[in-house]
């Protein structure tokens, strides 16, 4: 992956998040190798496999599972000049003896969200599993802080990939500041989705919103959609953070302040869990014209990312 092209960037992303068949297809495209050529190179390494099987693998019609197939996958990594274990780990996670579902490494939401019990209750009301079958591959989020230092709104443009068949919705989570009036939080479906059920937990200020897609996604499909939470209630805001249960993907966070309420200091931070110490702190300079700060994380790890600020 020496060349920095859109195709190589997509390959690097797919090697982190999967699914296997899309990562294999992307690697074949980037390397420019026909399946017959790949078959020949595998044969030189003592691996006998048909072109039809290779074609099925890259289409997702079949999945390498037998020991001899997994040995072929390891050889494919050499043929396609990929990092060791990069394809294999999408099929057999480290320490596992058998393939599992094609989804990136994950962390329990309980370790990332402080009011985990409240969130679990809201998910139960929506009859939604914690793993909704989607993982994020790109997320651009814009947060607006109002003249009273309040969290006015946050707007998201999100790209997700399904790691199982039949997914047709995403549940977005909003947590307001102390004193948030959940009944007054407005949710808007901005593009490529429709607003479904909305539920709030007034004691913790948590609101969950069901965003419905017009079609069911198959494993490996991507979907781009946008949505907005409008709040404006609660105590003055001093930070904005987001928890990531899955590894991989790019995250961009921009916080913009009203000219009547500018912070004296801003910094980005990371946490491995909700109660863990903050690390990776870095000062951020507030732009004069746009009154905003931002962070960009190219390869998100399970955990928490955010921006905090101090008022004068």
SVG drawing of the C-alpha trace seen along z (x, -y; Angstrom):
<svg xmlns="http://www.w3.org/2000/svg" viewBox="-42 -39 48 67">
<polyline fill="none" stroke="black" stroke-width="0.4" points="0.0,0.0 2.8,-2.4 0.6,-4.6 -1.7,-7.1 -4.8,-6.9 -8.5,-6.8 -8.4,-3.1 -5.5,-2.3 -7.2,-4.4 -10.3,-2.4 -8.3,0.9 -6.6,-0.2 -10.0,-1.0 -11.5,2.3 -8.6,4.2 -9.5,2.6 -13.2,3.0 -14.1,5.7 -16.1,7.4 -13.7,10.0 -15.0,10.2 -14.9,6.4 -11.4,6.2 -10.3,9.0 -12.0,7.4 -10.4,4.0 -6.9,5.6 -7.3,7.3 -8.3,4.0 -5.5,2.0 -2.9,4.7 -4.4,5.0 -4.2,8.8 -6.6,11.1 -7.9,14.1 -6.0,16.4 -2.7,14.7 -3.5,14.9 -4.3,18.7 -0.9,19.1 1.0,17.3 -0.8,19.4 0.2,22.6 3.8,21.5 3.4,21.5 1.9,25.0 -1.7,23.8 -4.2,25.3 -7.5,23.4 -9.9,22.8 -10.6,19.5 -14.3,20.1 -13.6,20.3 -11.6,17.1 -14.4,15.4 -17.0,16.6 -14.8,15.3 -14.6,11.8 -18.3,11.7 -19.2,12.8 -21.1,15.8 -18.8,18.2 -16.6,17.7 -13.3,19.4 -13.8,21.7 -12.0,25.0 -8.3,25.2 -7.0,25.5 -9.0,22.4 -7.7,20.4 -4.1,21.4 -4.9,20.1 -6.0,16.8 -2.7,16.5 -0.9,17.1 -3.2,14.5 -1.8,11.9 1.6,12.5 0.5,12.6 -1.4,9.3 1.4,7.7 -0.8,7.2 0.2,7.0 0.4,10.4 -2.9,11.6 -4.8,8.7 -7.3,10.8 -7.1,13.8 -8.2,11.7 -11.4,10.7 -12.3,14.4 -10.8,15.7 -10.2,13.2 -7.0,13.6 -7.3,16.5 -10.4,17.9 -10.5,21.3 -13.4,20.6 -14.6,17.8 -17.1,15.3 -19.4,12.7 -17.6,10.1 -17.6,7.1 -14.8,5.0 -13.4,5.3 -15.9,4.0 -16.2,2.8 -19.3,3.0 -21.3,-0.2 -21.6,0.1 -17.9,-0.8 -18.4,-3.9 -21.7,-5.5 -22.1,-6.7 -25.9,-6.1 -25.6,-2.6 -28.8,-1.4 -30.8,-4.2 -29.6,-3.5 -30.4,0.2 -33.9,-0.7 -34.5,-2.9 -33.1,-0.3 -35.4,2.2 -38.4,-0.1 -37.5,-0.2 -36.9,3.6 -33.5,2.8 -30.4,5.0 -27.3,3.2 -25.5,4.4 -27.7,3.0 -25.8,4.7 -24.0,1.5 -20.5,0.1 -19.4,-3.5 -16.8,-4.0 -17.1,-7.8 -18.8,-10.4 -18.7,-14.2 -20.3,-15.9 -20.9,-19.6 -21.9,-20.9 -23.2,-24.4 -22.8,-26.1 -25.2,-29.0 -24.9,-32.5 -25.8,-31.2 -23.1,-28.5 -25.8,-25.9 -25.6,-23.0 -27.9,-24.3 -27.7,-21.5 -25.5,-18.8 -25.6,-17.7 -24.3,-14.4 -23.4,-13.1 -22.7,-9.4 -21.5,-6.6 -22.2,-3.1 -21.5,0.4 -23.7,3.4 -22.0,6.5 -25.2,8.6 -28.1,8.9 -31.4,7.2 -30.5,4.0 -32.9,1.1 -32.4,-1.4 -29.9,-3.1 -30.5,-4.3 -28.9,-7.6 -28.1,-8.6 -28.1,-12.1 -27.1,-13.0 -28.0,-16.5 -26.4,-18.5 -27.6,-18.4 -31.2,-19.6 -31.9,-18.7 -35.6,-18.7 -35.8,-15.5 -39.4,-16.2 -38.2,-19.4 -35.3,-17.8 -36.2,-17.9 -34.8,-15.3 -34.7,-15.9 -33.9,-13.3 -31.8,-15.4 -31.1,-13.0 -31.5,-9.4 -33.5,-8.4 -36.9,-8.9 -37.5,-9.6 -39.1,-6.7 -39.7,-6.4 -38.1,-8.8 -37.7,-8.0 -36.2,-10.0 -35.0,-9.4 -35.5,-12.6 -33.4,-11.7 -30.2,-11.3 -31.0,-13.6 -30.6,-10.7 -32.6,-10.7 -32.6,-7.9 -34.0,-8.3 -34.8,-5.6 -33.7,-6.6 -35.3,-4.4 -33.7,-3.6 -35.8,-3.1 -34.1,0.3 -32.7,3.2 -28.9,3.4 -27.0,6.6 -23.8,7.5 -21.1,5.3 -23.5,2.6 -22.8,-1.1 -25.3,-3.8 -24.9,-7.6 -27.4,-9.5 -27.8,-12.7 -29.7,-13.8 -29.9,-16.6 -30.6,-16.9 -31.8,-20.3 -31.6,-20.9 -30.8,-24.2 -31.8,-23.1 -29.7,-22.1 -26.7,-23.6 -23.8,-25.4 -21.8,-22.9 -18.1,-22.3 -17.4,-19.4 -18.7,-17.2 -17.6,-13.6 -18.6,-10.5 -18.2,-6.8 -17.1,-4.3 -18.0,-0.6 -16.3,0.5 -12.8,-0.1 -12.1,-1.7 -13.5,-4.6 -12.8,-8.3 -14.3,-10.8 -14.4,-14.5 -15.8,-16.7 -16.3,-20.5 -17.5,-22.6 -18.6,-26.1 -19.3,-28.8 -21.5,-31.8 -19.6,-35.1 -21.3,-36.1 -19.8,-33.1 -16.2,-32.2 -14.2,-29.8 -10.7,-30.8 -9.2,-27.3 -10.1,-24.2 -8.4,-20.8 -9.1,-17.4 -8.9,-14.2 -9.4,-10.5 -10.5,-7.8 -10.5,-4.1 -13.8,-4.0 -16.2,-6.4 -14.4,-6.2 -10.8,-6.0 -8.3,-8.9 -8.1,-11.2 -5.2,-10.8 -3.9,-12.3 -4.8,-15.8 -3.9,-18.5 -4.6,-22.2 -6.8,-23.4 -6.7,-27.0 -10.1,-28.7 -10.3,-30.2 -11.2,-33.9 -13.4,-34.1 -15.5,-30.9 -15.1,-30.7 -14.6,-26.9 -12.3,-24.1 -12.1,-20.6 -10.5,-17.2 -9.9,-14.6 -9.3,-10.9 -8.4,-8.7 -8.6,-5.3 -10.9,-5.3 -10.3,-2.8 -13.0,-1.6 -13.3,-4.2 -14.1,-7.8 -13.0,-11.0 -14.0,-14.5 -13.3,-18.2 -13.4,-20.1 -13.3,-23.8 -13.0,-26.3 -15.1,-29.4 -13.6,-32.6"/>
</svg>
